[in-house]
Amino acid sequence: MKTATRTIVTTLAGLGLIAGLAACSADAPDKNNTKPSASASASADTKKEEAKDPSNPEEIEKVEGKCENGVATITTNNVDVTVPDCETIKIEASNSIIHIGATTNLTVNGAINDIQGTTVQNATITGSANTLTTDNTPKIDDKGEQNEAKTR
């Protein structure tokens, strides 16, 4: 009886091992027959075209801002935007280069913007790490942190 039990247990263990090895080798890819898929290459090429270096001004998207009913609002991040003369300019965007025309009221709620203006009468800054450079000396209410205002 003991020999029959051992034979059955050994046979079952061997069959389990063979089945396990067969399943593993069936799932393993054949390294010699592997070919890249066309879709993988296409998506890689697309990513290369979309990648832009934000530290390179030539690669930053250039946008024209609009003044409608005396108000211009900038909300797009990571752009180089030009805004014409406008009574009120609101900057909600961050990490952008913003060229503004003459304005009476400038509000900056975004962060890390380089704002180049002609004449600004009043500027309220609630965001942080913004730089405002103007041709005149505006009245500034700075409620943010690490903001800088300069006159050319």
C-alpha positions in Angstrom: 0.0 0.0 0.0 2.8 2.4 0.8 4.4 1.9 -2.5 1.2 2.5 -4.4 0.5 5.7 -2.5 4.0 7.0 -3.1 3.7 6.2 -6.8 0.4 8.1 -7.0 1.8 11.1 -5.1 5.0 11.2 -7.2 3.1 10.9 -10.4 0.7 13.7 -9.4 3.5 15.9 -8.3 5.3 15.3 -11.6 2.3 16.0 -13.7 1.7 19.3 -11.7 5.3 20.3 -12.4 5.1 19.5 -16.1 1.8 21.4 -16.4 3.2 24.4 -14.5 6.3 24.5 -16.8 4.2 24.2 -19.9 2.0 27.1 -18.8 5.1 29.3 -18.1 6.8 28.6 -21.4 3.5 29.2 -23.3 3.2 32.7 -21.8 6.8 33.7 -22.3 7.4 35.8 -25.5 9.8 34.4 -28.0 12.7 37.0 -28.0 13.8 36.0 -31.5 10.4 36.6 -33.1 9.4 39.8 -31.3 8.5 42.7 -33.7 7.7 46.3 -32.7 4.1 47.2 -33.3 3.3 50.1 -35.6 1.1 51.8 -33.0 3.9 51.9 -30.5 6.2 53.7 -33.0 3.5 56.1 -34.0 2.7 57.2 -30.4 6.4 57.6 -29.7 6.8 59.9 -32.7 3.7 62.0 -31.6 5.2 62.5 -28.1 8.4 63.8 -29.6 6.5 66.4 -31.7 4.4 67.5 -28.7 7.3 67.9 -26.3 8.4 71.6 -25.9 11.1 73.1 -23.8 9.5 75.8 -21.6 13.0 77.3 -20.9 13.4 78.0 -24.6 11.3 81.1 -25.5 11.2 80.1 -29.2 9.2 76.9 -28.2 6.6 78.6 -26.0 3.2 79.0 -27.7 2.5 82.6 -28.6 -1.1 83.9 -27.9 -2.9 87.1 -28.6 -5.0 88.4 -25.7 -8.3 90.2 -26.3 -9.7 93.3 -24.5 -13.5 93.0 -24.6 -15.7 95.7 -22.9 -12.6 97.2 -21.2 -11.5 93.9 -19.6 -8.8 91.3 -20.7 -8.5 88.1 -18.7 -5.5 85.8 -19.2 -6.1 82.2 -18.1 -3.8 80.0 -20.2 -0.7 78.7 -18.4 2.8 78.3 -20.0 2.3 80.7 -22.9 3.8 84.0 -24.3 0.8 86.3 -24.5 0.4 89.8 -25.7 -2.5 92.0 -24.5 -3.4 95.3 -26.1 -4.1 98.5 -24.1 -7.1 97.7 -21.9 -8.8 99.4 -18.9 -8.6 96.3 -16.7 -6.3 93.3 -17.1 -6.7 90.2 -15.0 -3.9 87.6 -15.0 -5.1 84.2 -13.7 -2.5 82.2 -15.6 0.8 80.9 -14.2 4.3 80.3 -15.6 3.8 82.7 -18.5 5.4 85.6 -20.2 2.8 88.4 -20.5 3.3 91.6 -22.5 0.6 94.2 -21.6 -0.3 97.5 -23.1 -1.4 100.5 -21.0 -3.9 99.7 -18.2 -5.5 101.4 -15.3 -6.1 98.3 -13.2 -3.9 95.2 -13.3 -4.7 92.2 -11.1 -2.3 89.2 -10.9 -3.7 86.1 -9.2 -1.4 83.6 -11.0 2.2 82.7 -10.0 5.6 82.7 -11.6 4.7 85.2 -14.4 7.0 87.6 -16.2 4.8 90.6 -16.9 6.2 93.3 -19.2 4.0 96.4 -19.3 4.0 99.9 -20.8 2.1 102.0 -18.2 0.2 100.5 -15.3 -1.6 102.8 -12.9 -2.7 100.3 -10.2 -1.5 96.7 -9.7 -2.9 94.2 -7.2 -0.9 91.1 -6.8 -2.2 88.1 -4.9 -0.2 85.4 -6.5 3.5 84.7 -5.8 6.8 84.8 -7.5 5.7 87.3 -10.3 7.8 90.0 -11.8 6.2 93.2 -13.1 8.3 95.5 -15.2 6.8 98.8 -16.4 7.8 102.1 -18.0 6.2 104.0 -15.0 6.0 103.5 -11.3 2.5 102.0 -10.5 0.7 102.0 -7.2 1.1 98.4 -6.1 -0.9 96.4 -3.5 1.2 93.2 -3.1 -0.7 90.5 -1.1 1.4 87.6 -2.4 4.9 86.4 -1.7 8.2 86.9 -3.5 6.8 89.3 -6.1 9.0 92.0 -7.7 8.1 95.3 -9.4 10.6 97.1 -11.5 10.7 100.3 -13.5 12.6 100.4 -16.8 
